[in-house]
Every structure is written in structure tokens, then in C-alpha cells.
Amino acid sequence: MRTASPYGSWPSPITPEMVASAARGQSELARDGEDLCWLEQRPDEGGRQVVVRRTAEGSVVDATPAGVNVRSRVHEYGGGAYAVRGGVVWYVDAHDQRIHRCDDAVSATPITPAPTEPGAVRYGDLTWSADGAHLLCVRETHHGPGAEDVVNELVAVPADGASEPVVLASGSDFVASPRPSPDGTRLAYVRWDHPNMPWDATQVVLADLDGTRVTREQVVAGADREESAIHPAWSPEGVLHLLTDRTGWWNLHRLEAGALVAIAPVEADLALPPWQLGQPGLSVLADGRVVAIAVEDAVERPVLIDPTAGTARPLSQQHTVCRAVIADGQTVWFLGASPTRVTEVARVAIGAAGSTPSAPEVLQRSRELPIDPAWLPEPEPVWCTAEADAPAAHAFLYPPTSPQACGPDDEAPPAIVLGHGGPTGHSPPRLSLSIAFWTSRGFAVVDVNYRGSSGFGRDYRHALRGAWGVVDVADVAAAPRALAERGAVDPQRLVVRGGSAGGYTVLSALAFTDAFAAGASYYGVADLSLLAEETHKFESRYLDRLVGPLPEAGDVYAARSPLRHAQRITCPVVLFQGLADRIVPPSQAEAIAAALARGGVPHALVTFADEDHGFRDAENLIRCLEAEQSFYAQVLGLPHPEGVARLPLA
């Protein structure tokens, strides 16, 4: 029996502490002989990341020293922060950004030169040379404070640190994915220049490689067309494979006689947008089959591509999130999750060509599920249209869910509408205790994959070109409106919430629509011109595509900046900001807070001295969630949660 109770005030066993501990996650799979390694995020240890090793016998141990935080800050988003070989770990230290060699999981020695100041020279995308003598990687050198003072190169770092790194490729604004052929005689890598991002236009370069000497470079993808060519990977026989979206989807191609040949085309993206370096997303087996990540309507699954049969077969139906996949012989490992499964390391025996792969076997979970699954909402895909002639946009509805409570028959639930970051990204259907925290209390959560999101093909992804702050805002407002028409949410009690680019969508939705009763912005963009001036190199020209080039589009920047139109914001706002944020600097949150104060708008600015872009520390995550609880209770007229400090609104 469930007791009828007003939405938004149901009793729930999901606590802020439980949500914070659920931020423990896994990323960056790698093989070391019979061992399997990954990065583990630990919010209860200040948000540090640890390399974890699972031995062939099944024991799981830390492989990096106590207290060490493994994190690359190349592009600020990092990726490819470690490499393993012969039981030894090489990793990038979050503090000094040098590569360290760790032979015993107890102590480590830096093998790259000390920069003039910590973090001035950064490394990422660590990849082994064919002979194991060098780590091939991206080096990012900061010669000054501005984006124009940053140089990105591919370098070869001696594994023993006996000599200086050697430059392999330079001259482009960005380089990534150094991938040597199995015999070590050729090198493939990705490069691109401003104003492109890696999902806009890149080139895959193939060169001869003699030790650390690179010669005879040729562009094998992206030379004569605008395409995003990513993830070069070699077959054991030395055939180059890659993903390109020249067909409208990131699909598999291989190089044959100097030309790219499409392999098993599908209407799905076989990649995630490459925000981070070193994503293990493509593996070629000895028999020519390929393992990748397929994203279709924001659902991510590992797939086995058979070029002979022309098929791309999902290796798991129970997982809807897949964030890394690697293969060796006839075995595949991946990181997967779903609306009822925490992130887990899984293994599939695929067998020989033509055989039926095994069901996924779970090797290690990021954590145990701390609650009865009856408290978890089941997401429902929703398509909505912002305007009569606009393409449909996608969202997931997570309905209020409780085994103990239900809402009154004459009442619709309040809704929290989410806008994901990026904005080039997407939200898959997943188990999120931060979502279940709200749905278990009687809120609906609407997770919007607005036009511009990835996982829906190139055309959908590029629908945001020149239209950021317009179509994303329209879609974030349209999704709950469509749900309100069928009685699934209360249109008078809608809150919009997002972080980073999603925070910009929040502030824009509050300034340019009247759809929402309140908003919560995490390290969100308030002024586009300030962002273009202050942000880091990787994203310093991102807005050229999303808004327009400066100074020509200066009027557009002003027209779409919530800060310039703060007088239009009349509903309450809560802002969360890390003071060490280099991607969206604190000046953005401080400026919009000051503007709200001048307008007499109820608001709060919650800051954290030790956080940067994306909060990691458990205590800070708890503080944020409690502040949101208090904020929503105050602005929506709900009973204030017991035991939660009241958030002061200025």
C-alpha cells in the first residue's frame, strides 16, 4: 500500500551522503597482460582518482601510491592520464602534471622535466610505442596566462626518463590520439585547428615512424571535406581503421590502397564526443572484427562489428551507458551502466566469428547499490517540438517513484528540468542517485537532449551552430510543456537546472522565457563575451561555431548573454561555483549574482574554494544538494526538509 502525499515532500531513504558516495565511478580501461586496470574516482577522498588493478586471480588493489591524484589537465578536461606495462604504472600527477613512474604502488618517480611552475607543462593521452621504450602522448605547454600562450604537441617520452621528450608532431592548434602501428613503422594521429572543435572538423594523419623520427606525413581523412575523423586504431596486421562522420554518422572506415572504405554502415554514432583524450572506444581484432561504442538516441552500448557479415551487433542489451571498451583475442571488456545498474566493469566472451557472444559477466562494480531498486525511476524517452516547423528534440522523463508514497489524484508533480553540459554532449538513460534523490521525494525529472546533442548524428549535433542560447533554450522549455499537456508535470512548478554549458541554458531560459519558477546553475556561463575572453585554449574559439566569430558577431553575443539581460530574470536563482574554475571562471557567477541583487531577485551564490570545473569532494556535493533542497522548498512552497539548514536568499 502506498500513502497519498503531496508531491515534492515524500519521505525518502536516499540521503545527500548517499548521493555523494554514489559519485564514486570508473573510467579509462587498460590491459596489462592478464591484468585489467581502470581509474577510480573517490569523492570520499577529496575527489582524487586512483589507478586500480584487477589481477587474473580476481584480486583488486590500488596500483598508485596513497594520496596520489591521477588526473591530466590537458585541454582542462584531461584523459589518457595513465599507462601500464609489465606490472608498472606511469601516471600524470594532478598537482604537477608531470608523468611519474610507479613500480610498486608505494612510491613513484617523475620522468618528465620539472616545469618552471607546477602545471605549466601537462601530459595526456598516454600511449605505448610498439617496442615499449617510449610513451607517446600529448604535451601542452603554457608559456603565459592566455590561450594564445599555449602550445600543443605530440611527444615521445622515454619510459625510463633517461632523456628529454622528443617532439613527434607540432604546428597544429591541437593534436591527439597518437597510435603507432603494431610493427612500429607508422604513426597515425588526429589534428585540428581553431575555430574547430574535434567534433567539427579534424584530420587523421598517417606518417612513417623510425624510432622517434616522423617523416612523410599524409592526411588520410579530412583533407578535402569538413568531417570529424577520430579514433585511429590498427588491426594486428597493420590495417588502419578510424571513425568519420562523412556519412552523417560517426561510422567505421578502414584504409585500403590509400582510400577510406566504409565498414558495416549504421545510422548510429559509433563514438562519444571526444571531450577527453585517450578514450578507449575502438578495438580491432585479429580476425578483422571491430569493437566500438554505438550511440543511438542517446542510448550507449558496446557493439561487435563484423565487416564480412556487414553487421553491428550489440554485446549487451541490459546496459544503456558504455564509456569505455577494449578487446583482446576473443574477449571484450567495457564500462557499462543502466537505469538499474551502477557503473561496472564487464566482460564478454565473443568467441570466433559466427559464434554467439556470452552474456556480460560483471567483474567489478563501482559500488554496491545502497537502496532497494523499487526506489529507482524508469526513464521514458520523450520527443517534443519547440516550434511547428522545428525538428523534434529528445528527452528522458524520470517520473516520481516511491514504493511507499503516491501523489494526490488531482495534483501533478513539480519537475526539475535538466540541461546537460557541453553543450556538445548527451544524457543517456542511467542510474543516477542525484536524480532518484528527487524522484523519490515526488519530483519528476526531465533530462533534455536538446538539438545540438551528440548521439543523434551530425545534422542534429550541428543544429546548435550559430544557435546556442536559442534552440537549446527552446527545447528545454518545450519538453516540460509537452509533458504538462498530458498531465505528467505541473507547468506552474518547473525548475530548470544545469552545469557549465547547461548552466548557461539555465540562465538563458530564465532571462528569455517565462517557463520556469526558479533555476539552479552550477558553474554556468552568464556572459558569452567574458567567456570568449577568459576561457582556456581548447574552448577559446568554441563560440565561433555556436554563436559567431568576434568581433563581427558582438551584437549576437550581447543579445544572448543572460548577464546583459538580467533585469528580465524575475524568479529565484541559486548559483554554485568553484573558485578554482579555469573553464568558466568565478567572475561569471559573481557578475550574475550582483546583477540579481541589483534587481532585487531572491538568489544565493554558494562557492567552494577548493573546487574547479565539476565538483568532486563529497562534503561539497552534500552541501550543494542540501542547499538545493532548501531552495526548492522555499521557492515552490513545499515543507522545508527536516534537518537541512535553510539556504539564505538575498
C-alpha positions in Angstrom: 0.0 0.0 0.0 1.2 3.5 -0.9 0.1 6.5 1.0 -1.2 9.6 -0.9 1.0 12.6 -0.1 1.7 15.9 -1.8 4.4 15.7 -4.4 7.8 17.0 -3.5 7.6 16.1 0.2 7.6 12.3 0.2 9.8 10.6 2.7 12.9 9.0 1.1 15.8 6.9 2.3 18.1 8.5 -0.3 20.3 11.0 1.6 22.7 13.6 0.3 25.5 11.5 1.8 24.3 8.5 -0.2 24.3 10.6 -3.4 27.8 12.0 -2.7 29.2 8.5 -2.2 27.5 7.4 -5.4 29.8 9.7 -7.3 32.4 7.0 -7.0 33.0 5.9 -10.6 35.2 4.2 -13.1 36.9 5.3 -16.3 39.8 4.6 -18.7 40.1 0.9 -19.1 43.5 -0.6 -19.9 45.0 -4.1 -20.2 48.4 -5.2 -18.7 49.0 -8.8 -19.7 46.3 -10.8 -17.8 45.5 -7.8 -15.5 42.8 -5.2 -16.1 43.2 -1.6 -14.9 41.0 1.4 -14.6 40.7 4.8 -12.9 38.5 5.0 -9.9 37.0 8.3 -8.7 36.7 8.7 -4.9 34.7 11.6 -3.7 35.2 10.5 -0.1 38.9 11.1 -0.5 38.6 14.6 -1.8 37.6 13.6 -5.3 41.0 12.0 -6.1 41.5 9.4 -8.9 43.4 6.2 -8.3 44.6 3.6 -10.8 43.1 0.2 -9.8 44.4 -3.2 -10.9 42.4 -6.4 -11.1 44.7 -9.4 -11.3 44.0 -12.5 -13.3 43.1 -14.2 -10.0 40.4 -11.6 -9.3 42.0 -9.6 -6.5 41.5 -5.8 -6.8 44.2 -3.4 -5.5 45.3 0.2 -5.7 48.2 0.5 -8.2 49.2 4.1 -7.4 50.5 5.5 -4.1 48.3 6.5 -1.2 47.2 10.2 -1.5 48.2 10.5 -5.2 45.5 12.0 -7.5 45.8 10.8 -11.1 44.5 13.4 -13.5 45.6 15.1 -16.7 44.7 18.7 -17.3 45.5 18.8 -21.0 42.5 20.8 -22.5 41.5 21.1 -18.8 39.3 18.0 -19.3 42.3 15.7 -19.5 42.0 12.0 -20.4 44.6 9.3 -21.0 46.1 10.0 -17.6 48.0 6.7 -17.2 49.5 3.7 -18.9 50.5 0.3 -17.7 53.1 -2.3 -18.8 54.7 -5.2 -17.1 53.2 -4.5 -13.7 54.4 -0.9 -13.7 52.2 2.2 -13.8 53.0 5.5 -15.5 50.6 8.3 -14.5 50.1 12.0 -14.6 50.0 13.6 -11.2 47.1 16.1 -10.8 49.3 18.6 -8.9 52.4 19.0 -11.0 51.1 17.4 -14.3 54.4 15.5 -14.7 54.4 11.8 -15.7 55.5 9.6 -12.8 56.7 6.0 -12.9 55.4 3.8 -10.1 56.9 0.3 -9.8 55.4 -0.9 -6.5 52.2 1.1 -5.8 54.1 2.7 -2.8 56.4 5.3 -4.3 56.8 7.0 -7.7 59.5 8.9 -9.6 58.8 11.8 -12.1 60.2 11.0 -15.5 59.4 14.3 -17.3 61.3 17.6 -16.6 60.1 19.9 -13.9 58.4 23.0 -15.3 59.0 26.5 -14.1 55.8 26.3 -12.1 53.5 23.3 -11.3 51.1 22.5 -14.1 52.8 24.7 -16.7 53.7 21.6 -18.8 51.0 18.9 -19.0 50.7 15.5 -20.5 47.8 13.3 -21.5 46.7 10.6 -24.0 49.5 8.3 -22.8 50.1 5.5 -25.4 52.8 3.0 -25.8 55.3 2.9 -28.6 55.4 -0.5 -30.3 58.6 -1.5 -28.5 57.6 -0.1 -25.1 60.6 2.2 -25.0 58.5 5.4 -25.1 55.2 6.8 -24.1 53.7 8.7 -27.0 51.4 11.4 -25.7 50.1 15.0 -26.0 52.2 17.7 -24.3 50.6 21.0 -23.5 53.0 23.8 -22.6 51.7 27.0 -21.0 54.1 29.9 -21.8 51.8 32.5 -20.3 48.3 33.2 -19.0 46.4 33.5 -22.2 45.0 30.9 -24.6 47.5 32.2 -27.3 50.4 31.3 -25.0 49.6 27.5 -25.0 51.4 25.1 -27.4 50.1 21.5 -28.0 52.5 18.9 -29.5 52.8 15.1 -29.8 55.9 13.9 -28.0 57.7 10.7 -27.2 58.7 10.4 -23.5 61.4 7.8 -22.7 59.8 5.3 -20.3 62.8 5.4 -18.0 63.0 9.2 -18.0 66.7 9.0 -19.1 66.4 11.8 -21.7 64.2 14.7 -22.7 60.9 14.2 -24.5 61.2 14.3 -28.3 58.7 16.2 -30.4 56.9 14.0 -33.0 54.3 16.4 -34.4 53.6 20.1 -33.9 52.3 23.1 -35.8 48.6 22.5 -35.4 46.5 24.1 -32.7 45.6 20.7 -31.3 46.9 17.1 -31.7 45.5 13.9 -30.2 45.4 10.1 -30.4 49.0 9.1 -31.2 48.6 5.5 -32.4 51.7 3.6 -33.7 51.3 0.6 -36.0 51.9 -2.8 -34.4 55.4 -3.0 -36.2 56.3 0.5 -35.1 57.0 1.8 -38.6 54.0 4.1 -39.0 52.1 6.6 -36.8 48.5 7.8 -37.0 47.2 10.7 -35.1 44.5 13.4 -35.2 45.0 17.1 -35.6 42.7 20.2 -35.9 42.9 23.9 -35.8 40.8 26.8 -34.4 37.9 27.5 -34.7 37.0 23.8 -35.0 36.3 21.5 -32.1 37.2 17.8 -32.6 33.5 17.0 -33.5 33.5 19.8 -36.2 36.5 19.2 -38.5 39.6 17.2 -37.9 42.3 15.4 -39.9 43.7 11.9 -39.4 47.4 12.0 -40.4 49.4 8.9 -41.3 53.2 9.1 -41.2 56.3 7.0 -41.4 57.9 6.4 -38.0 61.6 5.4 -37.4 62.1 5.3 -33.6 61.1 8.9 -32.7 61.6 10.3 -36.2 58.4 11.1 -38.1 58.5 11.6 -41.9 56.3 11.6 -45.0 53.1 12.8 -43.3 49.9 12.4 -45.3 46.3 13.3 -44.5 44.1 10.2 -44.9 40.8 11.7 -43.6 39.6 15.3 -43.5 41.9 16.7 -46.3 39.2 17.7 -48.8 36.0 18.0 -46.8 34.7 19.1 -43.4 34.4 16.0 -41.3 35.2 14.8 -37.8 37.6 12.0 -38.2 38.6 10.4 -34.8 39.8 7.3 -33.0 42.5 5.9 -35.4 43.1 2.2 -34.5 45.3 -0.5 -36.0 44.4 -4.1 -36.7 47.1 -6.6 -35.5 48.0 -7.0 -39.2 48.6 -3.2 -39.5 45.4 -2.0 -41.3 44.4 1.5 -40.2 40.8 1.9 -39.0 39.1 5.1 -37.9 35.7 6.7 -37.4 34.5 9.6 -39.5 31.1 11.3 -39.8 31.3 12.0 -43.5 28.1 9.9 -43.9 26.3 11.9 -41.3 27.2 9.5 -38.5 30.5 8.6 -36.8 30.9 5.3 -38.7 33.7 2.8 -39.1 36.1 3.1 -42.1 39.4 1.4 -42.9 42.2 2.5 -45.2 42.6 0.4 -48.3 45.0 1.4 -51.1 45.1 4.9 -49.9 41.3 5.3 -49.8 38.8 5.0 -46.9 36.2 2.2 -47.2 33.1 2.2 -45.1 32.6 -0.9 -43.0 29.1 -2.0 -41.9 27.4 1.4 -42.1 24.8 2.1 -39.4 22.5 5.0 -38.6 24.1 5.5 -35.2 27.2 7.2 -33.9 30.0 4.8 -33.0 31.6 7.3 -30.7 31.1 9.7 -27.9 32.1 13.3 -28.5 35.8 13.5 -27.8 35.8 15.9 -24.9 38.6 13.9 -23.2 41.7 12.4 -24.6 42.6 8.7 -24.6 39.0 7.4 -24.7 39.2 3.6 -25.3 36.5 3.4 -27.9 37.7 1.3 -30.8 39.5 -2.1 -30.9 40.3 -4.2 -33.9 40.6 -7.9 -33.5 42.9 -10.3 -35.4 40.1 -11.7 -37.5 39.0 -8.2 -38.7 36.1 -7.7 -36.4 35.9 -4.4 -34.5 34.5 -3.4 -31.1 33.1 0.1 -30.6 30.5 2.1 -28.7 27.3 2.7 -30.5 25.1 5.6 -29.5 21.6 5.7 -30.8 19.0 8.2 -29.5 21.4 8.7 -26.5 21.5 5.0 -25.6 25.1 3.7 -25.5 26.0 0.1 -26.0 29.2 -1.9 -26.8 28.9 -3.4 -30.3 30.7 -6.0 -32.3 31.1 -5.1 -36.0 31.6 -7.9 -38.4 32.9 -6.5 -41.8 32.3 -9.8 -43.6 28.6 -10.0 -42.5 28.2 -6.2 -42.6 26.6 -6.2 -39.1 27.0 -4.2 -35.9 25.7 -6.4 -33.1 25.1 -5.1 -29.5 27.1 -7.1 -26.9 24.7 -6.1 -24.1 21.1 -5.2 -24.0 21.0 -4.6 -20.3 23.5 -1.7 -20.4 22.4 1.7 -21.7 25.6 3.5 -20.8 29.0 2.5 -22.2 32.0 4.7 -21.5 35.0 2.6 -22.5 35.5 -0.6 -24.5 38.7 -2.7 -25.2 39.2 -6.1 -26.7 41.9 -8.7 -27.0 41.7 -12.1 -28.7 38.1 -13.2 -28.3 37.3 -11.2 -25.2 35.8 -7.7 -24.7 35.8 -5.6 -21.6 33.7 -2.5 -21.1 32.4 0.0 -18.6 28.6 -0.1 -18.5 25.6 1.1 -16.5 21.9 1.3 -16.9 18.9 2.9 -15.0 19.1 0.0 -12.5 22.8 -0.9 -12.6 25.7 1.1 -11.2 28.8 1.6 -13.3 30.6 -1.7 -13.6 33.5 -3.4 -15.4 32.0 -6.2 -17.5 33.5 -8.9 -19.7 32.0 -10.6 -22.8 33.5 -13.7 -24.4 32.7 -13.1 -28.1 34.2 -16.4 -29.4 35.2 -17.0 -33.0 33.5 -15.2 -35.9 29.9 -16.6 -36.4 29.6 -17.7 -32.8 27.2 -16.2 -30.2 28.8 -13.9 -27.6 28.3 -14.8 -24.0 26.2 -12.7 -21.6 28.1 -9.9 -19.9 29.9 -11.0 -16.8 30.4 -8.4 -14.1 34.0 -8.2 -12.8 33.8 -5.2 -10.5 31.1 -2.7 -9.6 32.0 0.9 -8.8 29.9 0.5 -5.6 27.0 -1.6 -4.3 23.5 -0.3 -4.8 22.7 1.2 -1.4 18.9 1.1 -1.8 16.1 -1.2 -2.9 15.7 -0.8 -6.8 12.0 -0.1 -6.1 13.1 3.5 -5.4 14.7 3.9 -8.8 12.7 5.6 -11.6 12.4 4.1 -15.0 13.2 6.7 -17.7 10.8 7.1 -20.6 12.0 8.6 -23.9 10.1 11.7 -25.0 10.2 13.6 -28.3 8.9 17.1 -28.4 8.8 20.0 -30.8 9.6 23.6 -29.8 8.0 25.2 -32.8 5.7 24.0 -35.6 8.5 23.8 -38.2 11.3 22.8 -35.8 12.9 19.3 -35.7 11.8 17.2 -32.8 14.1 17.2 -29.7 14.7 14.3 -27.3 14.4 14.0 -23.6 14.0 11.3 -20.9 11.3 11.6 -18.3 12.1 10.2 -14.8 8.7 10.0 -13.1 8.2 10.4 -9.3 8.9 6.9 -7.9 8.4 5.5 -4.4 7.2 2.2 -3.1 5.7 4.0 -0.1 4.1 7.1 -1.4 2.0 8.4 -4.3 0.6 11.8 -5.3 -2.9 13.0 -4.9 -5.2 12.3 -7.9 -5.8 16.0 -8.5 -2.2 17.1 -8.5 0.7 16.9 -11.0 4.2 16.8 -9.7 6.7 19.6 -9.8 9.5 19.0 -12.2 13.3 19.6 -12.4 14.3 20.1 -16.0 17.9 19.2 -16.7 20.2 20.7 -19.4 23.4 18.8 -19.9 26.8 20.3 -20.3 29.0 20.6 -23.3 26.8 21.7 -25.0 28.1 19.0 -27.4 27.2 16.0 -25.3 24.2 14.0 -24.3 22.5 12.4 -21.3 21.9 8.6 -21.6 19.3 6.7 -19.6 21.2 5.9 -16.4 21.1 5.1 -12.7 21.6 8.5 -11.1 21.1 8.7 -7.3 21.1 12.5 -7.8 18.0 12.0 -10.0 16.5 9.4 -7.7 17.0 11.7 -4.8 14.4 14.0 -6.3 12.0 11.4 -7.9 11.9 9.5 -4.6 10.6 12.7 -3.0 7.9 13.2 -5.5 9.5 15.3 -8.2 9.6 14.5 -11.9 12.9 14.9 -13.6 13.1 15.8 -17.3 16.6 15.2 -18.8 16.7 17.0 -22.2 18.9 16.1 -25.1 18.3 19.4 -26.9 19.2 19.9 -30.5 23.0 20.1 -30.6 23.4 17.0 -28.5 25.5 14.1 -29.7 24.3 10.6 -30.3 21.8 11.6 -32.9 24.1 12.1 -36.0 26.0 15.1 -37.4 22.9 17.1 -38.5 21.3 17.0 -35.1 24.7 17.8 -33.4 25.3 20.8 -35.7 21.7 22.2 -35.2 23.3 24.3 -32.5 25.7 26.0 -34.8 25.0 29.7 -34.6 22.0 29.0 -32.4 23.4 28.4 -28.9 21.1 30.1 -26.4 18.2 29.8 -28.8 17.4 26.2 -29.8 18.7 24.6 -26.6 16.6 27.1 -24.6 13.5 26.4 -26.8 13.9 22.6 -26.4 14.4 22.8 -22.6 11.2 24.8 -22.3 9.3 22.6 -24.8 9.9 19.3 -23.1 8.1 20.0 -19.9 5.4 21.9 -21.8 4.7 18.8 -23.8 4.6 16.7 -20.6 2.4 19.2 -18.9 -0.2 18.8 -21.7 -0.6 15.2 -20.8 -0.6 15.8 -17.1 2.8 14.4 -16.3 4.2 17.6 -14.7 2.8 20.8 -13.1 3.6 23.7 -15.5 3.5 26.1 -12.6 6.2 24.3 -10.7 9.0 23.9 -13.1 12.7 24.3 -12.1 15.5 24.4 -14.6 18.9 23.0 -13.6 22.3 22.5 -15.3 26.0 22.8 -15.1 28.6 24.6 -17.3 27.0 24.9 -20.7 23.9 23.6 -19.1 24.2 26.4 -16.6 24.2 28.9 -19.5 21.0 27.2 -20.8 19.5 27.6 -17.3 20.3 31.4 -17.1 19.2 31.9 -20.7 15.9 30.1 -20.0 15.2 32.3 -17.0 16.1 35.5 -18.9 14.4 34.8 -22.2 11.4 32.6 -21.3 8.7 32.6 -18.6 8.5 28.8 -18.5 10.2 28.3 -15.1 9.5 29.2 -11.5 13.2 29.0 -10.5 16.7 27.9 -11.7 19.8 26.3 -10.3 23.1 27.0 -12.2 26.3 25.1 -11.5 29.4 27.0 -12.8 27.2 28.3 -15.6 28.1 30.9 -18.3 26.5 34.3 -17.7 28.2 36.4 -20.3 29.4 35.0 -23.6 31.9 37.8 -24.4 33.6 37.2 -21.0 33.7 33.5 -21.7 35.4 34.1 -25.0 37.9 36.3 -23.4 38.7 34.3 -20.3 38.3 30.6 -21.0 41.1 28.2 -21.8 42.6 27.4 -25.2 40.6 24.2 -26.0 37.3 26.1 -25.9 38.6 29.6 -26.7 37.1 29.5 -30.2 34.2 27.1 -29.5 31.8 30.0 -29.6 32.8 30.9 -33.2 30.7 27.9 -34.2 28.0 28.1 -31.5 27.4 31.9 -31.7 29.6 33.5 -34.3 33.1 34.9 -34.7 34.2 38.0 -32.8 34.2 40.9 -33.3 31.7 40.6 -36.2 29.1 38.8 -34.0 29.5 41.1 -31.0 25.8 42.2 -31.1 24.7 38.5 -31.0 26.9 37.8 -28.0 25.3 40.7 -26.2 21.8 39.7 -27.2 22.3 36.1 -25.9 24.1 36.8 -22.7 21.9 36.4 -19.6 24.1 38.9 -17.7 23.2 41.6 -20.3 19.5 40.9 -19.7 19.5 40.1 -16.0 16.6 42.6 -15.5 14.4 40.0 -17.3 15.1 37.4 -14.6 12.3 37.7 -12.0 12.3 34.3 -10.4 14.7 33.0 -7.7 18.1 31.6 -8.7 20.7 29.6 -6.9 24.3 29.6 -8.2 27.1 27.1 -7.4 30.7 28.0 -8.3 34.2 26.6 -7.8 36.7 29.4 -7.2 39.5 27.4 -8.8 37.5 27.0 -12.1 39.6 27.8 -15.2 36.9 26.8 -17.7 34.1 29.1 -16.5 35.9 31.5 -14.2 34.2 32.6 -10.9 33.7 36.1 -12.4 30.7 34.8 -14.3 28.8 33.7 -11.2 29.8 36.7 -9.3 28.6 39.1 -12.0 25.2 37.5 -12.4 24.8 37.4 -8.6 25.5 41.1 -8.4 23.0 41.8 -11.2 20.3 39.7 -9.5 21.0 41.7 -6.3 20.6 45.0 -8.1 17.2 43.7 -9.4 16.0 42.6 -6.1 15.7 38.9 -7.3 15.9 36.3 -4.5 19.1 34.4 -5.0 22.1 32.7 -3.4 25.7 32.2 -4.5 27.4 29.2 -3.0 31.1 29.0 -3.6 33.9 26.4 -2.9 37.5 27.5 -2.7 38.9 24.0 -3.5 36.7 23.1 -6.5 37.2 23.7 -10.1 35.0 22.8 -13.1 32.9 19.9 -11.9 32.7 19.3 -8.1 34.4 16.2 -6.8 34.7 16.4 -3.0 31.9 14.5 -1.1 31.4 17.3 1.6 30.9 19.8 -1.1 28.5 17.6 -3.0 26.4 17.1 0.1 26.4 20.8 0.8 25.1 21.5 -2.8 22.3 19.0 -2.5 21.1 20.3 0.8 21.2 23.8 -0.5 19.1 22.8 -3.5 16.6 21.0 -1.2 16.2 24.2 0.9 16.0 26.4 -2.2 13.3 24.3 -3.9 11.2 24.0 -0.8 11.3 27.8 -0.4 10.5 28.8 -4.0 7.9 26.1 -4.6 6.1 26.4 -1.3 7.0 22.9 0.0 7.6 21.9 3.6 11.2 22.7 4.5 13.2 19.4 4.7 13.8 18.4 8.3 17.4 18.6 9.5 18.5 20.7 6.5 19.9 24.2 7.1 17.8 26.9 5.5 19.6 28.4 2.5 19.7 32.2 2.9 18.3 34.0 -0.1 19.5 37.6 -0.6 
